[in-house]
C-alpha cells in the first residue's frame, strides 16, 4: 500500500492527544485505489452506491429509449440490416434488451443493489457487451464495421463514465467487452486479421482513454469522501468542545443566534466547593503534580454533576461551582444539589485515601433566583449572576471543613429528606445576620434520581 498524492493533503489534521482519523485507514492503493481500512472502504462503497442509484436509473431508462429508437430506425431506415437479421430476430433482440434494462431498473429498488452494486453493474456491463457482440454477428458484412463497431465503441465509453463502476471493475469490464467482441467476431470469420487488428487497436485506445477518465473520477470521489469524513470529524470535535464549555440547550441557541443569551430563573440551588488548605498544599507540589491532582478531583466532581443533573459553571483555582435547576429546570433542585454535595465529600475522601494527601472540602449551598446566560463575543462562558450566587459563596467561605453549609432557604427545601443541624444565627460578611444549617446526611428514601 502507498499513499496516493490525491489524498495525502487531507490526512494532516490532528486533535488533542492524537489524529482525528486513522490516517492509515485512508491510504489508497496506487493501482486499485482501494482504501487500506476495510471499514473505510465499506463506508465509501455504500455511499457511492447510494449516489449511483439515480444516475443508474436514468442510464437504464435512456438505454431502453435508445433500444426502441434503434429498432424503429432499423425497421424503417436500415432495411439491409433487417434483411440480414430478420424482422422477428430484430424485434426479439430489442425485447430482450428491454427486459434486461427493466430488470436492472427494478433491481435498483432492492436492498441488495446497495450491498452489491459494483458486482451487479459489472455483470450487467459484461452481459450487454455479449449482447452487442452477438447482435453484431448477425449484421450484414457491409454494415458490420460501421454499425456493430460503432455501437461497441460507444458502449466502451458508457462503461467507464455512466454506469458508475469504480476503476478496477470498469477497467475489467471494458477490456473483457472489447476482447469478447473482437474474439467472437473473428472466431466466426466475420472479421479478417486486418479488420480484427484495427478494431482491437481502436477499442484498446478507447479503453485507455476510458481508464484515464474513470481513474480520475474515482480519485476525485475518494478525495471528496476523505475530505467529508475529516470535516465531519472536525464538526464533531467542535461540537464536543462547545458542549464542554456550554450546556447543550445554550450551545444550540448560540449557534442559531448571535444575540446575547440571558434568562431568569426563580428557583435554583447554587453549590460552591473549596479545597481546605489548598495554598500550603500547592506550595509543596510541583506544578505538574498539582495540576494532575486538581484534574483528578474535578473530574470526579464533573462525573457527579452529570449523575445528579447539575450544570458545572466553572472552576476558579481550587474552587468548584455548579448549579441545580439550570439550564434545565428541576423542581427538586435543592435535593439534587444536596446529594451531589454529600457525594463530593465521599469522592474527596476516596481521592485522599488513594493519594495519601490530607484533603477536605468546604461546601456552601443556597437556593433562590438567578440570572444566567452567555455574554460577549470571545471566550464564551455560561455564568450566573445575582445575590443567590454571592450568598452560596458566603456559605462556603463561612463553612466548616468537611461539612456542607447551607442557608435557611435551602434547608427548608431539604428538611423532609435530609438530616440538618442548625448553626443558629451568625454574622455573614456582606449579608448581616443569617440562620444557617449544616447538612449531615440523607434520610432513608432520599436516593438520587437520575437526571431527567
C-alpha positions in Angstrom: 0.0 0.0 0.0 1.1 3.6 -0.6 -0.4 7.0 0.0 -1.9 8.4 -3.2 -0.9 12.0 -3.8 -4.6 12.9 -4.2 -5.4 12.0 -0.6 -2.2 13.0 1.1 -3.2 16.6 1.7 -6.3 15.5 3.6 -4.6 13.4 6.3 -2.8 16.0 8.3 -5.4 17.2 10.8 -4.9 16.2 14.4 -6.9 16.5 17.5 -5.6 17.0 21.0 -4.0 13.7 22.0 -4.0 12.1 18.6 -5.1 12.1 15.0 -8.7 13.0 14.1 -9.0 10.0 11.9 -6.8 6.9 11.4 -4.6 8.1 8.5 -3.5 4.6 7.6 -7.1 3.6 7.0 -7.5 6.3 4.4 -4.4 5.4 2.4 -5.2 4.4 -1.1 -3.6 1.7 -3.2 -2.0 3.3 -6.2 -3.5 0.9 -8.7 -6.8 -0.3 -7.3 -7.5 2.9 -5.3 -9.0 0.9 -2.5 -8.7 2.3 1.0 -6.4 0.4 3.3 -9.1 0.3 6.0 -11.8 -2.3 5.3 -14.4 -0.2 7.3 -13.5 2.9 5.4 -13.7 1.1 2.0 -17.1 -0.4 3.0 -18.4 3.0 4.0 -17.2 4.5 0.8 -18.8 1.7 -1.2 -22.1 2.2 0.5 -22.0 6.0 0.0 -21.2 5.6 -3.7 -23.9 3.0 -4.2 -26.5 5.4 -2.8 -25.2 8.2 -5.0 -25.3 5.9 -8.1 -28.9 4.8 -7.7 -30.4 7.8 -9.5 -27.8 8.0 -12.3 -28.1 4.3 -13.0 -31.8 4.5 -13.2 -31.5 7.4 -15.7 -28.9 5.5 -17.7 -31.1 2.4 -17.9 -34.1 4.4 -19.0 -32.0 6.1 -21.7 -30.7 2.7 -22.9 -34.3 1.5 -23.1 -35.3 4.5 -25.1 -32.2 4.1 -27.4 -33.1 0.5 -28.0 -36.6 1.4 -29.1 -35.2 4.1 -31.3 -32.7 1.8 -32.8 -35.4 -0.7 -33.6 -37.5 1.9 -35.3 -34.5 3.1 -37.4 -33.5 -0.4 -38.3 -37.0 -1.4 -39.5 -37.8 1.8 -41.4 -34.3 3.1 -42.5 -31.6 0.4 -42.4 -33.6 -2.2 -44.2 -30.5 -4.1 -45.2 -29.9 -4.9 -41.6 -33.4 -6.3 -41.3 -32.7 -8.5 -44.4 -29.6 -9.9 -42.7 -31.0 -10.4 -39.2 -34.7 -10.8 -39.9 -37.5 -8.6 -38.7 -38.5 -11.2 -36.0 -35.0 -11.5 -34.7 -34.6 -7.7 -34.6 -37.8 -7.5 -32.5 -36.7 -10.3 -30.2 -33.3 -8.7 -29.6 -35.0 -5.4 -28.8 -37.4 -7.1 -26.4 -34.6 -9.0 -24.7 -32.6 -5.7 -24.2 -35.7 -4.0 -22.8 -36.2 -6.9 -20.4 -32.7 -6.7 -19.2 -32.9 -2.9 -18.7 -36.3 -3.3 -16.9 -34.9 -6.0 -14.6 -31.9 -3.8 -13.8 -34.1 -0.8 -13.1 -36.3 -2.8 -10.8 -33.2 -4.2 -9.0 -32.1 -0.6 -8.1 -35.1 -0.5 -5.7 -33.9 -3.6 -3.8 -31.6 -3.5 -0.8 -29.3 -6.0 -2.5 -28.4 -3.3 -5.0 -26.8 -1.1 -2.4 -24.9 -4.1 -1.0 -23.7 -5.5 -4.3 -24.0 -2.5 -6.6 -20.5 -2.9 -8.1 -20.9 -6.6 -8.8 -24.4 -6.2 -10.3 -23.3 -3.4 -12.6 -20.1 -5.3 -13.6 -22.2 -8.3 -14.6 -24.7 -6.0 -16.3 -21.9 -4.4 -18.3 -20.5 -7.8 -19.4 -24.0 -9.0 -20.3 -24.6 -6.0 -22.6 -21.1 -6.5 -24.2 -22.0 -10.1 -25.0 -25.4 -8.9 -26.4 -23.7 -6.3 -28.6 -21.2 -8.9 -30.0 -23.9 -11.4 -30.7 -26.2 -8.8 -32.3 -23.2 -7.5 -34.4 -22.6 -11.1 -35.6 -26.0 -11.1 -37.3 -25.3 -7.9 -39.2 -24.6 -8.0 -42.9 -20.8 -7.8 -43.5 -21.1 -4.4 -45.4 -22.6 -2.7 -42.2 -20.8 -4.8 -39.6 -17.9 -2.5 -39.0 -19.9 0.7 -39.3 -22.8 -0.4 -37.1 -21.5 -3.1 -34.7 -18.1 -1.5 -34.2 -19.6 2.0 -33.6 -22.0 0.6 -31.1 -19.3 -1.2 -29.2 -17.0 1.8 -29.2 -19.8 4.0 -27.8 -20.6 1.4 -25.2 -17.0 1.2 -24.1 -17.1 4.9 -23.0 -20.5 4.2 -21.5 -18.9 1.6 -19.2 -16.3 4.0 -17.9 -18.5 7.1 -17.4 -22.2 6.4 -17.0 -22.9 3.2 -15.1 -20.8 4.2 -12.1 -18.3 1.3 -12.0 -15.3 2.1 -9.9 -11.9 2.0 -11.6 -10.9 -1.7 -11.2 -14.4 -3.0 -12.1 -14.7 -0.6 -15.1 -11.3 -1.5 -16.4 -12.0 -5.2 -16.2 -15.5 -4.8 -17.8 -14.1 -2.6 -20.6 -11.3 -4.9 -21.6 -13.3 -8.0 -21.3 -16.0 -6.5 -23.5 -13.6 -5.4 -26.2 -11.8 -8.8 -26.2 -15.0 -10.7 -26.4 -16.3 -8.5 -29.2 -13.2 -8.9 -31.4 -12.6 -12.5 -30.5 -16.2 -13.6 -31.1 -16.5 -11.9 -34.5 -13.0 -13.1 -35.5 -13.8 -16.6 -34.4 -16.9 -16.6 -36.6 -14.8 -15.4 -39.6 -16.8 -12.2 -39.7 -13.6 -10.2 -39.4 -10.3 -10.8 -41.1 -6.9 -10.3 -39.3 -6.6 -6.8 -40.6 -10.1 -5.7 -39.6 -9.8 -7.5 -36.2 -6.4 -5.8 -35.5 -7.7 -2.4 -36.5 -10.8 -2.9 -34.3 -8.8 -4.2 -31.4 -6.4 -1.2 -31.6 -9.2 1.3 -31.6 -11.2 -0.4 -28.8 -7.9 -0.6 -26.9 -7.3 3.1 -27.3 -10.9 3.8 -26.2 -10.3 1.6 -23.1 -7.1 3.5 -22.3 -8.9 6.8 -22.6 -11.8 5.5 -20.5 -9.5 4.2 -17.8 -7.9 7.6 -17.5 -11.3 9.2 -17.1 -12.5 6.6 -14.7 -9.3 6.8 -12.7 -9.6 10.5 -12.2 -13.3 10.2 -11.4 -12.6 7.5 -8.7 -9.8 9.6 -7.3 -12.0 12.7 -7.1 -14.8 10.7 -5.4 -12.4 9.3 -2.8 -10.8 12.7 -2.2 -14.2 14.1 -1.6 -15.1 11.2 0.7 -11.9 11.6 2.7 -12.4 15.4 3.0 -16.0 15.0 4.1 -15.0 12.5 6.8 -12.4 14.9 8.1 -15.0 17.7 8.0 -17.4 15.5 9.9 -14.7 14.7 12.5 -13.8 18.3 12.9 -17.5 19.2 13.2 -18.0 16.6 15.9 -14.8 17.7 17.6 -16.0 21.3 17.6 -19.4 20.2 18.9 -17.8 18.3 21.8 -15.6 21.2 22.6 -18.6 23.5 22.6 -20.6 21.2 24.8 -17.7 21.1 27.2 -17.9 24.8 27.5 -21.6 25.5 27.3 -24.8 23.5 28.2 -26.3 21.8 25.2 -29.5 24.0 25.1 -27.4 27.1 25.4 -25.0 25.9 22.7 -27.9 25.3 20.3 -29.3 28.8 20.9 -25.9 30.3 20.5 -25.3 28.5 17.1 -28.7 29.8 15.8 -28.4 33.4 17.0 -25.7 36.0 17.6 -27.6 37.8 20.3 -26.6 37.6 23.9 -28.3 34.9 25.8 -29.8 35.7 29.2 -32.6 34.1 31.2 -34.0 34.5 34.7 -34.9 31.6 37.0 -36.8 31.8 40.2 -35.7 28.5 41.6 -32.2 27.1 41.5 -29.6 25.9 44.1 -26.0 27.1 43.7 -23.2 24.9 45.0 -19.7 26.2 45.9 -16.9 23.9 47.0 -13.4 24.8 48.1 -10.5 22.5 48.9 -9.4 23.2 52.5 -5.7 24.1 52.9 -5.0 24.3 49.2 -2.4 27.1 49.4 0.1 25.2 51.6 -0.6 22.0 49.6 0.2 23.8 46.4 3.5 25.1 47.8 4.7 21.5 48.5 4.0 20.2 45.0 5.4 20.6 41.5 3.2 22.4 39.0 2.6 19.1 37.1 1.7 17.1 40.3 -0.6 19.9 41.4 -2.5 20.1 38.1 -2.8 16.3 38.0 -4.3 16.3 41.5 -6.8 19.0 40.7 -7.7 17.4 37.4 -8.4 14.1 39.3 -10.6 15.8 41.9 -12.5 18.0 39.5 -13.0 15.1 37.0 -14.7 13.2 39.9 -16.9 16.2 40.6 -17.8 16.5 36.8 -19.0 12.9 36.8 -21.1 13.6 39.9 -22.6 16.7 38.3 -23.6 14.6 35.3 -25.0 11.9 37.6 -27.1 14.2 39.7 -28.2 16.6 37.0 -26.2 19.7 37.9 -24.6 22.0 35.5 -20.9 22.8 36.2 -20.4 26.5 35.8 -16.7 27.0 36.4 -13.6 26.3 38.5 -11.7 29.2 40.0 -8.3 27.9 41.3 -9.3 25.2 43.8 -13.0 26.3 43.9 -15.8 24.4 42.1 -19.1 26.0 41.2 -22.2 24.2 40.0 -26.0 24.8 39.8 -29.0 22.6 40.0 -32.1 23.8 38.1 -30.4 25.4 35.0 -30.4 25.3 32.1 -33.0 22.6 32.5 -35.4 23.4 35.4 -35.7 20.8 38.1 -38.4 21.0 40.8 -36.1 19.1 43.1 -33.1 21.3 42.5 -32.2 21.5 46.2 -32.2 17.8 46.9 -30.1 17.2 43.7 -27.5 19.7 44.9 -27.5 18.2 48.4 -27.0 14.7 47.1 -24.1 15.9 45.0 -22.6 17.7 47.9 -22.7 14.6 50.0 -21.2 12.6 47.1 -18.4 15.2 46.7 -17.3 14.5 50.3 -17.2 10.8 49.6 -15.2 11.5 46.4 -12.6 13.7 48.1 -12.2 11.1 50.9 -11.6 8.5 48.3 -9.0 10.6 46.4 -7.3 11.4 49.7 -7.1 7.7 50.6 -5.7 6.8 47.2 -3.1 9.6 47.1 -2.2 9.9 50.7 -3.0 13.6 50.7 -4.9 15.4 53.5 -7.9 16.6 51.6 -11.1 18.1 52.8 -13.9 20.3 51.3 -15.9 23.2 52.5 -19.2 23.3 50.6 -21.9 26.0 50.6 -25.4 25.8 49.3 -28.1 28.5 48.7 -31.4 28.4 46.8 -33.1 31.3 45.1 -33.4 33.3 41.9 -30.6 33.9 39.5 -29.9 35.4 36.1 -27.9 33.1 33.8 -26.6 33.5 30.3 -23.7 34.0 27.9 -22.3 37.4 27.1 -19.5 38.8 24.9 -18.1 37.6 21.6 -14.9 35.8 22.6 -14.2 33.0 25.1 -17.8 32.2 25.7 -18.7 31.1 29.2 -22.1 30.2 30.7 -22.3 32.1 34.0 -24.7 33.1 36.8 -25.4 36.4 38.4 -27.3 37.6 41.4 -27.5 37.6 45.2 -28.1 33.8 45.3 -24.6 33.3 43.8 -23.0 35.6 46.4 -24.8 34.0 49.3 -23.8 30.5 48.2 -20.2 31.7 48.1 -20.5 33.1 51.6 -21.9 29.8 52.8 -18.8 28.1 51.6 -16.4 30.7 53.0 -18.1 30.7 56.4 -18.5 26.9 56.4 -16.8 24.2 58.3 -14.1 21.9 56.8 -15.6 18.6 55.9 -19.1 19.9 56.2 -21.9 21.3 54.0 -23.1 24.7 55.0 -26.5 25.9 53.7 -28.9 28.8 54.2 -32.4 28.6 55.7 -33.9 28.8 52.2 -32.1 25.6 51.2 -32.7 23.9 54.5 -36.5 24.5 54.1 -36.4 22.6 50.7 -34.3 19.8 52.2 -35.9 19.2 55.6 -38.1 16.3 54.7 -35.4 14.1 53.2 -32.1 15.2 54.8 -30.6 15.4 58.3 -29.8 19.1 59.1 -28.1 20.6 62.1 -28.9 24.2 63.0 -25.9 26.5 63.5 -28.2 29.3 64.7 -27.9 32.9 63.8 -24.4 34.0 62.6 -22.9 37.1 61.0 -22.2 36.6 57.3 -19.9 39.0 55.6 -21.9 41.3 53.3 -25.2 39.8 54.4 -25.6 40.5 58.0 -27.1 38.0 60.4 -28.5 34.8 58.9 -29.7 31.5 60.2 -27.7 28.7 58.7 -27.6 24.9 58.8 -25.2 22.0 58.3 -26.3 19.2 56.1 -25.1 16.0 57.6 -26.8 13.1 55.7 -29.7 12.0 53.7 -32.5 10.1 55.4 -33.7 6.8 54.1 -35.7 7.1 50.9 -33.6 10.0 49.6 -31.8 8.1 47.0 -30.7 10.1 44.0 -32.9 10.2 41.0 -31.2 10.2 37.6 -31.3 13.4 35.6 -34.4 13.8 33.5 
